[in-house]
């Protein structure tokens, strides 16, 4: 599908959109639009491939609403994944789970141009609906766009652009399987991260054990690609037909780039392990000591972040994070003028925790650890043993 290229057509499209948005200012007007044009409405789900920056790393999904009637020609995209980068205290609000996302509406032409310029693959699945179903969903979209209804508190797993579309489809008219894809939340997320190993490591570090539980069919629909795949399993009970028509490609997009070995976190941490082991075996204790202090400082900051996300945010997916076993934020205490006995006790505690990760992390703990954590944990164990010797002198 091509965007409108004729300047006159563009002006008409913009004018139609402006008129439509003006009519959306009241729910009565929205119901009037939906009621008078249900026979000419077309509602579809558009799914966008992941982008290269972090906000777009997991793709996007939105609802396209078209009215092909001559009286109210419309072609709009309802986007539940909108947020404002200029929001005061953006990062603290996001970290605490207090950032408001909202439903925005724009023309399909604007939407198409944005994703076409980014060369991201976009597909569309037309929903095969009856007139009353078209009317009900259109009214719901228009009502959600009201200023008092459009904002919501974002949650990475339970409330986002994908789950909002899933919730619209939760209706007795539409049925779907109960059993999920036999995958955990973390495994579903990782399907986006094949070519983003460092982002995959970050996700694995930030998310706690709750994301390693298996997701039901409905729970799995928290990502754009699971919404797209899940639609193929919905049936319309009224028509006794599949809810979604076969997927159509709107923008082809470009192929993801493969990365080299040394862009893999596990490879770099394995190199760090080899260097650390070499320093320990050659008894270069002073170099190992300063290297350990630098690494401990970085991990302390990471540990404080994980602790904050556990006790200071409303996200449930970051609770009880067992990555704190290897980046416990106690390392700065080693820099304080406290007794050697206390320092040795802290180091022994950290050694025990690191050994737990190395021995039980593969199968004995209720949380998945990224493969890169194991060479890093082994490195930290060597450093902690070196520090024990350093403080025993």
BELLINUR-V57422 format. One record per backbone hydrogen bond with DSSP energy under -0.5 kcal/mol. CO is the residue of the C=O (numbers start at 1). NH is the residue of the N-H. If there is no record, write none. Layout:
co | nh
CO | NH
CO | NH
//
This chain:
co | nh
6 | 10
7 | 11
8 | 12
9 | 13
10 | 14
11 | 15
12 | 16
13 | 17
14 | 18
15 | 19
16 | 20
17 | 21
18 | 22
19 | 23
20 | 24
22 | 25
23 | 26
26 | 30
27 | 31
28 | 32
29 | 33
30 | 34
31 | 35
32 | 36
33 | 37
34 | 38
37 | 40
37 | 41
38 | 41
40 | 68
42 | 66
43 | 127
44 | 46
44 | 64
45 | 125
46 | 62
47 | 123
48 | 60
53 | 56
54 | 57
56 | 51
56 | 59
58 | 224
60 | 48
62 | 46
63 | 78
64 | 44
65 | 76
66 | 42
66 | 68
67 | 74
74 | 67
75 | 108
76 | 65
77 | 79
77 | 106
78 | 63
78 | 80
79 | 104
82 | 102
83 | 85
84 | 87
87 | 90
89 | 93
90 | 94
91 | 95
92 | 96
93 | 97
93 | 98
93 | 99
94 | 97
96 | 314
99 | 101
99 | 154
101 | 152
102 | 82
102 | 104
104 | 79
106 | 77
107 | 111
108 | 112
109 | 113
110 | 114
111 | 115
112 | 116
113 | 117
114 | 118
115 | 120
116 | 119
119 | 254
121 | 49
122 | 250
122 | 251
123 | 47
124 | 248
125 | 45
126 | 245
127 | 129
130 | 134
131 | 135
132 | 136
133 | 137
134 | 138
135 | 139
136 | 140
137 | 141
138 | 142
139 | 143
140 | 144
141 | 145
143 | 146
146 | 149
146 | 150
150 | 103
152 | 101
152 | 154
155 | 159
159 | 155
160 | 164
161 | 165
162 | 166
163 | 167
164 | 168
165 | 169
167 | 170
169 | 171
171 | 174
173 | 237
175 | 235
178 | 217
183 | 215
184 | 188
185 | 189
186 | 190
187 | 191
188 | 191
189 | 192
190 | 193
193 | 196
196 | 200
197 | 201
198 | 202
199 | 203
200 | 204
201 | 205
202 | 206
203 | 207
208 | 211
209 | 212
210 | 213
211 | 186
213 | 185
216 | 220
218 | 221
220 | 222
220 | 223
223 | 227
224 | 228
225 | 229
226 | 230
227 | 231
228 | 232
229 | 232
230 | 233
231 | 234
231 | 244
234 | 243
235 | 175
235 | 237
236 | 240
236 | 241
241 | 236
243 | 128
248 | 124
248 | 250
251 | 122
260 | 263
261 | 264
264 | 267
264 | 268
265 | 269
266 | 270
267 | 271
268 | 272
269 | 273
270 | 274
271 | 275
272 | 276
273 | 277
274 | 278
275 | 279
276 | 280
277 | 281
278 | 282
279 | 284
280 | 283
283 | 285
284 | 288
285 | 289
286 | 290
287 | 291
288 | 292
289 | 293
290 | 294
291 | 295
292 | 296
293 | 297
294 | 298
295 | 299
296 | 300
297 | 301
298 | 302
299 | 303
300 | 304
301 | 305
302 | 306
303 | 307
304 | 308
305 | 309
306 | 310
307 | 311
308 | 312
315 | 318
316 | 319
317 | 208
318 | 321
320 | 322
321 | 324
322 | 325
323 | 326
323 | 327
328 | 330
328 | 331
330 | 333
331 | 334
332 | 335
333 | 336
336 | 338
339 | 343
340 | 344
341 | 345
342 | 346
343 | 347
344 | 348
345 | 349
346 | 350
347 | 351
348 | 352
349 | 353
350 | 354
351 | 355
352 | 356
353 | 357
354 | 358
355 | 359
356 | 360
357 | 361
360 | 363
360 | 364
360 | 365
370 | 373
371 | 374
371 | 375
372 | 376
373 | 377
374 | 378
375 | 379
376 | 380
377 | 381
378 | 382
379 | 383
380 | 384
381 | 385
382 | 386
383 | 387
384 | 388
385 | 389
386 | 390
387 | 391
388 | 392
389 | 392
390 | 393
//
